[in-house]
Amino acid sequence: MYQRANEDKLDFIQKGLKDYASQRNYDFGPKSRENISNLSKYISHRIINEYDLIREILSEHNLQKVDKFIQEIFWRVYWKGWLEHRPKVWTDFVNSTPSYRKEDYEKAINGKTGIECFDDWVNELKTENYLHNHTRMWFASIWIFTLNLPWELGARFFLKHLFDGDAASNTLSWRWVAGIQTRGKNYIARESNIRKFTNQRYVNTALNENASPLENHKIYSLNEVRQLHTEQKCRNIVLFESDLNVNEKQSFYENYENVFLLLLENTDRNVKLDDTVLNFKRTLQQAFKSKITNSEIVSVDDIKKLNEGFDVLYPAIGENLDFLNQQIKDINKIHFIGLKEDIFCWKFSKKGFFNFKKSIPEVINFLLHENDFFS
Ligand SMILES: Cc1cc2nc3c(=O)[nH]c(=O)nc-3n(C[C@H](O)[C@H](O)[C@H](O)COP(=O)(O)OP(=O)(O)OC[C@H]3O[C@@H](n4cnc5c(N)ncnc54)[C@H](O)[C@@H]3O)c2cc1C
């Protein structure tokens, strides 16, 4: 899997990167994805670490020539940091119980709405476990404003089927489309835009193009992010599937007696994942295990039974952290290890992306001079 990821990455850097800025918004269909990287399933599990990827690209390319791609990667970093400052947004999402018309919902998730493009995308999401970024925007917009379904159910549907399902990118993007992330500014999917950027594959799509943003009067206060450490403290470390990077960390893991690999099953998840997605995650875990000899796959009960304190590679806001918060009796026995890059970048994620963007030169400077993950 690591080799495959590396090959896919090199392939994109050699072939797709140069035209990325002008071509990235086109969705030419699942058989033709050369205009985008398709790396999200690796990046979201850190099979490819996003900071490594930025460093690698900038070692060969001038920033001006690749800035759009670098900026897109920073969207992921930014969303994660933003959610770290407002964990309640995630909690409210997973605990939400919105009302909806069951019949409309069933039609939507079964691709039976009669809106050709949407029905095709439902099918694609279920079979490819991926959708193009522009299509995710159209999909979410149609879901919310044409089908009148709650955004929370759409976001859950995405998490269930996407290989790259990510608490921050997914929840906050759905909120953004709905018009509650950037308040009062919703994203409207337009027939003309879909026609153009699907290369005329979908024409005459009848949509609600005049919808107002959703209203959400809740104000989320800014929290301090959890304090993370950059050095080992305990004999054992627990890793979730959200960070299975090995490249620079091999020697770091060798210092542990045990590296415990934990993947939550659906019984321990609020948002249940499709079997294909869970199996994909299992494959990634196995690939990690074959690289790091002192690692072993463990169960939730094994972790709950650990008596002594243990290190955890910080999984960020999401299901994995919820599990630790809710099921480990003494959370203080956990010593959270974080990546220096995350800790640095999240400082700039308190406000909007525009604000983060202004800090990108400073962030890049940090990344190019700090290439050791932990200490
Ligand atoms: C409603 C909605 C839901 C989304 N849910 C997720 C999700 O669960 N997980 C996820 O990783 N991305 C999510 N995205 C962001 C984006 O659609 C995907 O990251 C992208 O489509 C992945 O394809 P790629 O790897 O070919 O991206 P590329 O265009 O090649 O971009 C390279 C990398 O940059 C990052 N990236 C690119 N665009 C974005 C973006 N808008 N936001 C955050 N990161 C980005 C990803 O890590 C991606 O792999 C969502 C977007 C929307 C509109």
The ligand as a Gaussian input file, in Angstrom:
#p B3LYP/6-31G(d) Opt

LIG

0 1
 C      -18.976000      18.364000       0.955000
 C      -17.498000      18.014000       0.930000
 C      -17.043000      16.964000       1.723000
 C      -15.683000      16.651000       1.752000
 N      -15.248000      15.608000       2.551000
 C      -13.934000      15.315000       2.609000
 C      -13.463000      14.254000       3.442000
 O      -14.222000      13.603000       4.170000
 N      -12.127000      13.981000       3.428000
 C      -11.252000      14.680000       2.646000
 O      -10.054000      14.368000       2.664000
 N      -11.666000      15.695000       1.880000
 C      -12.971000      16.032000       1.829000
 N      -13.389000      17.042000       1.018000
 C      -12.379000      17.844000       0.309000
 C      -12.060000      17.394000      -1.130000
 O      -13.238000      17.206000      -1.853000
 C      -11.220000      16.116000      -1.193000
 O      -10.109000      16.198000      -0.334000
 C      -10.693000      15.893000      -2.625000
 O      -11.778000      15.795000      -3.507000
 C       -9.863000      14.656000      -2.676000
 O       -9.472000      14.374000      -4.001000
 P       -7.942000      14.500000      -4.450000
 O       -7.072000      13.773000      -3.505000
 O       -7.855000      14.104000      -5.883000
 O       -7.735000      16.057000      -4.277000
 P       -6.711000      17.071000      -4.948000
 O       -7.497000      18.123000      -5.627000
 O       -5.691000      16.383000      -5.737000
 O       -6.052000      17.772000      -3.666000
 C       -4.891000      17.224000      -2.992000
 C       -5.186000      17.045000      -1.521000
 O       -5.490000      18.273000      -0.894000
 C       -6.511000      18.100000       0.085000
 N       -7.703000      18.836000      -0.344000
 C       -8.039000      19.214000      -1.600000
 N       -9.158000      19.951000      -1.606000
 C       -9.560000      20.039000      -0.323000
 C      -10.656000      20.667000       0.332000
 N      -11.563000      21.382000      -0.344000
 N      -10.766000      20.529000       1.676000
 C       -9.855000      19.818000       2.380000
 N       -8.790000      19.219000       1.821000
 C       -8.642000      19.323000       0.494000
 C       -6.802000      16.609000       0.147000
 O       -5.996000      16.019000       1.149000
 C       -6.370000      16.141000      -1.236000
 O       -6.014000      14.794000      -1.285000
 C      -14.755000      17.391000       0.974000
 C      -15.240000      18.446000       0.184000
 C      -16.581000      18.743000       0.153000
 C      -17.067000      19.873000      -0.710000

